[in-house]
Amino acid sequence: MPSGGCHCGAVRYSVEGEMHHNAVCHCQDCRRSAGALMVPWAAFDKNALTIEKGQPATYQSSEHGERHFCGSCGTGLFYFNEAMLPGIVDIQAVTLDDAEACPPQAHIQIADALSWERTLADLPQFDRFPGG
């Protein structure tokens, strides 16, 4: 059973059952809420999610979208949107304890991607912070 949590450990969760899909989202809404270039989301049945510790804070990010996050450290955790994704919880996949076990299967909302994303693979790469 996959489990995960926020950065500070105040919120812990587990999820049962099969993952429906994992898609990396490039939309502006996800970028702004996560403070990140893109966000990988692992979709599960919403009834399969159990909050094991703590209680996430919630934010109504759009008419139908609700984001759940740790109120202490701010880590984004879950997204619910019954109008678009009925019966589904999207879990920010990198909050899973074993994020390697749920690799992304697609990119979505590419129409919103920043133009310079296409050139990221061309930049120099370092195993650790350069010069450190």
C-alpha positions in Angstrom: 0.0 0.0 0.0 1.6 3.3 -1.1 2.1 5.9 1.6 3.5 9.4 1.7 3.4 12.7 3.4 4.4 16.3 3.6 8.0 17.7 4.1 7.7 18.3 7.8 5.9 15.0 8.6 2.8 16.7 10.1 0.5 15.0 7.5 0.9 11.4 6.5 -1.4 9.4 4.2 -1.8 6.0 2.6 -3.7 4.9 -0.5 -5.0 1.5 -1.5 -5.7 0.0 -4.9 -4.3 0.5 -8.3 -3.1 3.9 -9.6 -5.3 5.0 -12.6 -2.6 7.1 -14.2 0.3 9.5 -13.4 0.5 12.6 -15.6 2.8 15.6 -15.3 0.7 18.7 -15.5 2.1 21.9 -17.0 -0.9 24.2 -16.3 -0.5 27.6 -14.8 -2.8 26.7 -11.9 -0.5 23.8 -10.9 2.7 25.8 -11.4 1.5 28.6 -9.2 0.1 26.4 -6.4 3.2 24.2 -6.2 5.8 26.9 -7.0 7.2 24.5 -9.5 7.6 24.2 -13.3 5.3 21.1 -13.5 3.6 18.7 -11.1 3.2 15.0 -11.5 -0.2 13.7 -10.3 -1.0 10.1 -9.4 -4.7 9.4 -9.7 -6.5 6.9 -7.4 -10.0 6.3 -6.3 -10.8 9.1 -3.7 -12.2 6.5 -1.3 -8.9 4.7 -1.3 -7.1 7.6 0.4 -6.7 7.5 4.2 -5.2 10.4 6.2 -3.0 8.6 8.8 -1.7 11.6 10.6 -2.6 15.3 10.8 -5.2 17.1 8.8 -4.5 18.9 5.5 -5.6 22.5 5.0 -7.7 23.1 1.9 -7.9 25.8 -0.7 -10.6 26.3 -3.3 -8.3 27.0 -6.3 -11.1 27.2 -8.9 -14.8 26.8 -9.2 -14.6 23.0 -8.9 -11.0 22.4 -7.9 -9.9 21.9 -4.3 -6.3 21.6 -3.3 -5.1 20.0 0.0 -1.8 20.9 1.5 0.1 20.8 4.8 -0.8 23.9 6.9 2.6 23.8 8.6 5.1 23.4 5.8 3.0 24.2 2.8 3.6 20.9 0.9 0.9 20.3 -1.7 -0.7 16.9 -1.3 -4.0 16.3 -3.0 -6.4 17.7 -5.7 -10.1 17.0 -6.0 -12.3 18.1 -8.8 -15.6 16.2 -9.0 -16.7 18.1 -12.1 -13.6 17.0 -14.1 -12.4 13.9 -12.2 -15.4 12.3 -10.5 -14.5 9.9 -7.8 -10.7 10.6 -8.2 -8.1 12.0 -5.9 -4.9 13.3 -7.6 -2.0 12.9 -5.3 1.2 14.9 -5.9 3.2 11.9 -6.8 6.5 13.1 -5.4 5.0 13.2 -1.9 4.8 9.4 -2.1 7.5 7.7 0.1 8.5 5.7 -3.0 8.0 8.2 -5.8 10.1 6.0 -8.1 7.4 3.3 -8.0 4.9 5.6 -9.8 6.6 7.0 -12.9 4.7 9.5 -15.1 3.0 8.1 -18.2 2.1 11.4 -20.0 2.5 15.2 -20.0 -0.8 17.1 -19.9 -1.8 20.8 -20.3 1.2 21.3 -22.6 -0.6 24.3 -24.2 0.2 26.1 -20.9 3.9 25.0 -20.7 6.5 27.7 -20.6 8.4 28.1 -23.9 11.8 27.5 -22.3 10.8 24.1 -21.0 11.8 22.6 -24.4 15.4 23.6 -23.9 15.9 22.3 -20.3 17.6 19.1 -21.5 20.3 21.2 -23.3 21.4 22.9 -20.1 24.5 21.7 -18.2 23.8 19.1 -15.6 25.5 18.5 -12.2 25.1 15.6 -9.8 25.2 18.0 -6.9 25.3 21.8 -6.5 28.2 23.0 -8.8 31.3 24.0 -7.0 30.1 22.5 -3.7 
